[in-house]
Amino acid sequence: MKYIPQAQVICALYKGTEKITVLDRKDLIGDLVTIIDEAILFLKKHLNLRYEIKEIRRKEILEILEIAIREAVVSAVCHRDYFEKGANVMVEIFDDQVEISNPGSLPHGMTLEDFGKKSITRNPIIASLLHHIHYIEKMGTGINRMREACKEAGIPEPEFEITGFFTILFRRKTSGNFGINIGINIGLNETQMKITELMK
């Protein structure tokens, strides 16, 4: 950070669907691994959580599965254009979507059709570091993992926008069906079932 001050991640939570009112913001500065982990924690703090109770222990399910947001954040940090000094990696949460963007378009020689099939890195030293600590595989598999995680969560597949920035966009569940899912094999009595339905 002393030598590359633009190597930071800005996390923001907005009220509504526009960049007007900021409810929470965190500027992440430090080593790349800490920045990645802190950005993921910020997302987990503000995304909806569903509890699925089918056994004795409840299962916590994030509305956008952690594997998807992790892949997106790691990709943004790994593949950003670090020569662009006037922009940062952005992690932005709106009521209807999550946007994770990084300065820089696709690496030279890659197109959207190559996603999930080929791997080209803009920053090979950073990619090598993240590969050695098992954050990436350097095989172009991250895109497919994000797509599969979104299918599993019941949300649309991520969308990709390419301008001077590369943006990954996740659509959020805006209906009120994200809450508690109680398995019928837990043995709840009638009163408990009514309470559960009211909570849902």
C-alpha positions as CSV (number, residue, x, y, z in Angstrom):
1,M,0.0,0.0,0.0
2,K,2.9,2.4,0.6
3,Y,4.0,2.0,-3.0
4,I,0.6,1.3,-4.7
5,P,-2.0,3.4,-2.8
6,Q,-4.7,2.6,-5.3
7,A,-4.5,-1.1,-4.3
8,Q,-7.5,-0.9,-2.0
9,V,-11.1,-2.1,-2.0
10,I,-14.0,0.3,-1.2
11,C,-17.1,-1.4,0.2
12,A,-20.4,0.4,0.3
13,L,-24.0,-0.4,1.3
14,Y,-26.6,1.9,-0.2
15,K,-30.2,2.6,0.7
16,G,-32.4,1.7,-2.2
17,T,-31.2,1.0,-5.7
18,E,-29.3,4.2,-6.5
19,K,-25.9,5.6,-5.4
20,I,-27.4,8.3,-3.2
21,T,-27.6,7.4,0.5
22,V,-24.6,5.5,1.9
23,L,-25.6,3.4,4.9
24,D,-22.2,1.8,5.5
25,R,-18.8,2.2,4.0
26,K,-15.4,0.5,4.6
27,D,-12.1,1.4,2.9
28,L,-10.0,-1.7,3.0
29,I,-6.2,-1.2,3.1
30,G,-3.5,-3.8,3.7
31,D,-2.2,-6.9,2.2
32,L,-4.2,-8.5,-0.7
33,V,-5.3,-11.5,1.3
34,T,-6.6,-9.4,4.2
35,I,-8.4,-7.1,1.8
36,I,-10.1,-10.0,0.1
37,D,-11.2,-11.6,3.4
38,E,-12.5,-8.3,4.8
39,A,-14.5,-7.5,1.6
40,I,-16.2,-10.9,1.9
41,L,-17.0,-10.3,5.6
42,F,-18.5,-7.0,4.6
43,L,-20.8,-8.7,2.1
44,K,-21.7,-11.4,4.6
45,K,-22.6,-8.8,7.2
46,H,-25.1,-7.0,4.9
47,L,-26.6,-9.8,2.7
48,N,-29.7,-11.7,3.9
49,L,-29.2,-15.0,5.7
50,R,-31.7,-17.8,5.6
51,Y,-31.9,-20.6,8.2
52,E,-32.8,-24.0,7.1
53,I,-33.7,-26.4,10.0
54,K,-33.9,-30.0,8.9
55,E,-31.7,-31.5,11.6
56,I,-30.7,-30.6,15.2
57,R,-28.3,-28.0,14.0
58,R,-29.6,-25.2,11.7
59,K,-27.9,-24.5,8.4
60,E,-27.2,-20.9,7.5
61,I,-27.6,-20.1,3.8
62,L,-26.5,-16.7,2.4
63,E,-28.8,-15.3,-0.3
64,I,-25.8,-15.2,-2.7
65,L,-23.7,-18.2,-1.8
66,E,-20.3,-17.4,-0.3
67,I,-18.5,-19.3,-3.0
68,A,-19.9,-16.9,-5.6
69,I,-19.1,-13.7,-3.8
70,R,-15.6,-15.0,-2.9
71,E,-14.9,-15.8,-6.6
72,A,-16.0,-12.4,-7.6
73,V,-14.0,-10.5,-5.0
74,V,-10.8,-12.6,-5.6
75,S,-11.2,-12.0,-9.4
76,A,-11.6,-8.3,-9.0
77,V,-8.5,-8.0,-6.8
78,C,-6.4,-10.4,-8.9
79,H,-7.3,-9.0,-12.3
80,R,-7.6,-5.3,-11.8
81,D,-5.4,-2.8,-13.7
82,Y,-3.0,-1.6,-11.0
83,F,-1.5,1.0,-13.3
84,E,-4.9,2.9,-13.1
85,K,-4.2,5.2,-10.2
86,G,-7.6,7.0,-10.2
87,A,-9.9,4.0,-9.4
88,N,-10.3,1.2,-6.9
89,V,-12.0,-2.2,-6.7
90,M,-15.6,-1.5,-5.6
91,V,-17.9,-3.8,-3.7
92,E,-21.4,-2.2,-3.7
93,I,-24.6,-3.5,-2.2
94,F,-28.0,-2.2,-3.3
95,D,-31.4,-3.4,-2.4
96,D,-31.8,-5.2,-5.7
97,Q,-28.3,-6.2,-6.6
98,V,-24.6,-6.5,-5.7
99,E,-21.9,-5.1,-7.9
100,I,-18.3,-6.0,-7.7
101,S,-16.1,-4.0,-10.2
102,N,-12.4,-3.5,-10.9
103,P,-10.6,-1.0,-13.1
104,G,-9.6,-2.5,-16.4
105,S,-11.4,-4.3,-19.2
106,L,-10.8,-7.9,-20.2
107,P,-7.1,-9.0,-20.6
108,H,-5.9,-8.7,-24.2
109,G,-7.0,-11.7,-26.2
110,M,-10.0,-12.7,-24.1
111,T,-13.7,-12.3,-24.9
112,L,-16.9,-13.0,-23.0
113,E,-17.2,-16.2,-24.9
114,D,-13.9,-17.4,-23.3
115,F,-15.4,-17.2,-19.8
116,G,-15.2,-20.6,-18.1
117,K,-13.0,-21.9,-20.9
118,K,-9.8,-20.0,-20.9
119,S,-7.6,-18.3,-18.3
120,I,-5.6,-15.2,-19.0
121,T,-4.2,-13.1,-16.1
122,R,-3.3,-9.5,-16.2
123,N,-1.1,-9.8,-13.0
124,P,0.7,-13.1,-13.1
125,I,2.7,-12.5,-9.9
126,I,-0.5,-11.8,-7.9
127,A,-2.3,-14.7,-9.6
128,S,0.6,-17.0,-8.7
129,L,0.4,-15.9,-5.0
130,L,-3.3,-16.5,-4.8
131,H,-2.9,-19.8,-6.6
132,H,-0.4,-21.0,-4.0
133,I,-2.7,-20.2,-1.1
134,H,-5.6,-21.9,-2.9
135,Y,-7.7,-18.8,-3.6
136,I,-7.7,-19.4,-7.4
137,E,-6.9,-22.2,-9.7
138,K,-5.7,-20.3,-12.8
139,M,-7.8,-22.5,-15.0
140,G,-10.8,-20.2,-15.7
141,T,-13.1,-22.2,-13.5
142,G,-14.2,-19.3,-11.2
143,I,-16.9,-18.1,-13.7
144,N,-18.5,-21.5,-13.8
145,R,-18.4,-21.8,-10.0
146,M,-20.2,-18.4,-9.7
147,R,-22.9,-19.5,-12.2
148,E,-23.5,-22.8,-10.5
149,A,-23.7,-21.2,-7.0
150,C,-26.3,-18.7,-8.3
151,K,-28.4,-21.6,-9.7
152,E,-28.1,-23.4,-6.4
153,A,-29.2,-20.2,-4.5
154,G,-32.2,-19.8,-6.9
155,I,-31.1,-16.4,-8.2
156,P,-30.2,-15.4,-11.8
157,E,-26.7,-16.1,-13.1
158,P,-24.2,-13.3,-12.7
159,E,-24.1,-10.7,-15.3
160,F,-20.9,-9.2,-16.7
161,E,-20.4,-5.6,-17.9
162,I,-17.3,-4.5,-19.7
163,T,-16.4,-0.8,-20.1
164,G,-13.3,0.8,-18.7
165,F,-14.2,-1.4,-15.7
166,F,-15.0,-5.1,-15.4
167,T,-18.2,-5.5,-13.4
168,I,-19.8,-8.6,-12.0
169,L,-23.5,-8.1,-11.1
170,F,-25.5,-10.4,-8.8
171,R,-29.3,-9.9,-8.7
172,R,-30.7,-10.2,-5.2
173,K,-34.0,-11.7,-4.0
174,T,-36.3,-8.8,-3.3
175,S,-39.3,-10.7,-2.2
176,G,-40.0,-11.6,1.4
177,N,-39.3,-15.3,0.9
178,F,-35.9,-15.2,2.5
179,G,-36.2,-16.2,6.1
180,I,-36.6,-19.5,7.8
181,N,-37.3,-22.9,6.2
182,I,-38.2,-25.5,8.7
183,G,-38.0,-29.2,7.7
184,I,-41.1,-31.2,8.4
185,N,-39.0,-33.9,10.1
186,I,-38.1,-31.8,13.0
187,G,-41.2,-32.7,15.0
188,L,-42.8,-29.3,15.6
189,N,-46.2,-29.1,17.4
190,E,-49.1,-27.1,15.9
191,T,-48.4,-24.0,17.9
192,Q,-44.7,-24.0,16.9
193,M,-45.7,-24.5,13.3
194,K,-48.0,-21.4,13.4
195,I,-45.2,-19.4,15.0
196,T,-42.8,-20.5,12.3
197,E,-45.3,-19.5,9.5
198,L,-45.7,-16.1,11.1
199,M,-41.9,-15.7,11.2
200,K,-41.6,-16.6,7.6
